[in-house]
Amino acid sequence: MVPFELLPGGAERCSVGGCTYVVTRLRPGALLVSVHGDDRGAAGDWIFERLGAEARRFARPLRLFVDLREARGAAPLVQESWTAFFRERRSLLERVTLLTAEPWTKLVVAIARHLAGAEGWIDSSNDPAAFSEAIGGRQPALQLEAKALPLSLERAAGAVEIAGAGASFRIERLAPGVLGVRVAGADAGELPCLVFDAVEEMAGAGRYALFIDASAATEVHPPARELWTAWLTAQRQRLDAVHSLVRHRYLQLTVGTVHELSRTGDRMQVHADPASFERARASRVAARVRP
């Protein structure tokens, strides 16, 4: 597995073999990829896995922006890999906008676009202002030298524990088709996508019920709220039920807003009473484990 670092705001940085990728989420389903250095292919498929995961996670074609101004070279294998990704994974991509600077990057982009048959949905420019405008305004800070956030991801039998700066999550399989998520601390938006991926992996291909114990949560920041809303919206067709235990009044309103915006209807219920939450969870588990 290629190592990567988690950065403030949920961006990811992968530095290997003289090349650095920084992947920044502009909004759910829209990513900015910045490439720095000479890419000889040491990162393998890391970047393509990240792009595919984003499209799958939010069940929508990906809006992709790629900043190549600091790219210093790309091995033939790397050029072929990007061309193949554009050609073979077209369904994952809504549109791609690239920012170039050096003449060689302009040539490489033109060749890849032609070979992928992507003249209509891949565009490139050497104008940073136009690129920022396409992104939707001011371009996010690069974070090339930003200090990485602490991140721990541990797997045990039937459970995954994810912890970072200020928040922790435990995802566990309670019964077939029943999953639990325990949240503690302040969710700033750096960890939810790791949580979503763990839930989907544990749930498998079928429908499932989700029980979120947020009784130890202290805050949900706007970026996290946006991610949870987008993910629950994407999961609507798979969710039999979502029950959330939230003790703080402010967080109850926040979770209620997420439920309303994700349009999951009566499948979602917010509990203030731990006993009510436990009864619902125990009933669902019992229904799934009966012989």
N, C-alpha and C positions, 0 to 999 in steps of 0.2 A: 504494500500500500504506500502510495506517495504521501509524505508528510505535508501537512498544511497548518497554518496558524489562523486562529479566529481573532478578528480585529474589532475595535469599537464600532457599534452600529450593525454588526453581523457580517461585515465584509470578510472575505477569506483571502489569504495570501499563500502562494506556493512558490518557493524558491528552490530550484534544483538545477544543477548543471549549467550555471551561468545565465539562467533565465528566470525571471519572476513574473508570475501572473497575479494580479489583484482583481478579485471579482466582487463588485459592489452591487447590492440590490437597490435599484431606484424605486421600485414598488413591486409588489408580488407579480411575477411573470415578466419583469423587465430588468435586465442585467447590463451593467457596464463592465467590460473586461479591458484591463490595461496590461499591455505586454511590454516588458523591459528586458533588454539584453539580447543575447544570441540564442535562439531556441534551436537546440540540436535534437530535441525529442526526448530529453531525459524525463520529462513529466508524464510521458506516455499518454494515456487517454484521460488524465485527470480533468482537464478543462471540459472535454466533451461529456464526461459523466456529470459534471456540475450543471452544464447547460440542459442536458436531458432530464436531470432530476428536478430542475426548476419548472420545466414545462409539465412534467408528470404531476408534481406536487400540487400545482394550482390548476391543473386540467385546462390549460389554455396555451395557444401557440406563444412562443417566446419572442418578446421584442428585445433584440440584441444590439448593443452598441460596443464597438471595439476601437480602442485608442491605440494606434500603432506608432505614435510619434517617437517613442523611446525604444522601439524594436531596432535591433542592430543586425539581425540576420535570421534566416530560417532555413534549416536543412531541407533538402528535397523531400524527405519523408514527412516532415512537418507540413510542408505545402500540400503534399498529396493527401494528408490526413484531413486538413481543413476543407479541401475540395471535396473529398468523399463525404465528409459530414454535411456540407451544404447540399450535395446531390442526393444523398441517401436518407437524410433526416429532414427533408423539406417540410413534412407535416408538423414538425416540432417548432417551426419558425414562422413568425408572422412577417417580420421584416428585419433586415440587418443593415446597420449604418456603420461605416468605418471611417476613422480619421487617420489620414496618412501624412507623412512629411517627406521622407526620403524618396527619391525616384524609384529605387528598387521595390519599395513597398507598394507604390502605385502600380508597377508592372505586375508584381505577384498577385495583387488583388484583382487586376483586370483579367489575368489568365485564369485564376480560380473561378471568378464569376462566369467567364465564358465556358469553361469546362464543366461547371456545375449546371449550366443552363439557367442561370439566376439573374439575367439582366434586368428582369422586372421587379425584383424584390431585394436585391443587394445594391446599395449605393455607397459611394465613397466621396470624400471631400478632403481638402487640405486646409479648410477654414475652421479654426477652433470655435469661432463665434457661432457659425452655422451649426456645428456639431452640438454645442451647448444648447442652442435653441431647439434642436431636434430632441435632445434629452428632456427638455421642458423647462429650461432656465439655467440657473447656475450649476456648473458641473461640480459634483461632490469632491471633497478633498481626497487626494490620491492615497494617502496612508502607506506609501512605500516604505517609510521608516518608522511607522507607528509601532508602539509597543504592543505585543500580542497579549490577548486576554488569557487568564488561566482557563484551562478546559480539561475536564476529566470525563471520560466515557468508559464505563465498566459494564460488562455483560456477565450475568449469572443465569442460572437455570430459570427460564421463564421471565426474566426481568432485565431491564436496562436502566442504569443510573447515569444521568448527565448532570454535571455541575460546572458552573462558571462563576464569574464575578457577580455576586449578589443574588444568584438564583440557583435552584437545583430542581431536578425532575426525576421521578422514578416511574417507569412504565412497566407494567406487569400484566401478564395474561392470567385473568382470574378464573376463566372457564372457556371452553370453545365459544368463540364469537363474543366474548366479554373481556374488555380491557380496562385497566385502571391506570390513571395518571395522578401522581401526587406532586403538588407544586409547593415550593417554599421560597420565600424571599421576594425580591422585586424583579419582575420580568421586563427587561429593557429591550428585548427583541433580538438579542444575539443567539439565543438557544432554541427558539421554537421550531425552526426548520429541522434541526437534529431530532427533536421530539416527534415531529410529524413523520419523518422517515422511519423512526423506530416503531411508531404505532402502526403504520401501513405494513411494514415488514412483519410485525407480529400478528396482525390481523389476517394476513394472507389475501386471497382473492375474493372471499365471501363478504357478506354483510356482518356488521358487528355493532355492539352497544359499547358506549364509552362513558366511564365514570371518572370525573375529574375532581379530586379532593384538593381544593385551593384554600382550605381553612388556615394554612400557614403562609399563604401568599400575602404580601404587604402592599404591592403596587403592580399595576399593569400599564406600562408606558405606551404612548400612541403607536410607535412602530410595532410593538408586540400585538396590540389590539388589531391593527391592520392585517398582520399576518394570520392571526387566529381567524379573523372574519373571512379572509380569502380561502384559507384551507378548509374551514368548515363548509363554506359554500361549495367547494370542489368535491367534498365528501358526502354531500347530501344524499346521493343515490345509494350510498353504501351504509349509511347510519340508520340503525333501527331506533336508537335512542341515545341522547346525551344528557347526563345528569351532572350538575356542578354543585359542589358544596362550597359556599362562600360566606364567611362570617361578617366581614366588614361591609357596612352599608354602601360606601363609595364603590367598592369592588363589585357589589351586587348590581349596581347601576351599570357599571362598565361591562360586566358579563352579559347583562340583559341587552345592552346595545349590540354586542357581538352576536348574540342569538338572533336579534331582530334583523340586523343587516345581512346575516347569512341565510335568512329566509328558510330556516329549518322547521318552522311551525311548531306543532305540539310535540314533536319528537324531542324537544329540548326543555329541560326543567332546571331551574335554579333553586337550590335548597339553602335555607339559612339554619335549619335545624339538623344537627348531625344524625339524630335518630331517624329522621325521615330519609335522609340520604342513605344510611346504612340499610334501612328496610328495603328501599328500592334496589340497592346493589345485591343484597342477600337473595331477594326474590328472583332477580335476573340470573344470578349464578345458579341457584337451585333449579331453575327451569332448564338450564343447559346441561346440568350434570345428572339429571334423573335418568335411570336405566330405561 
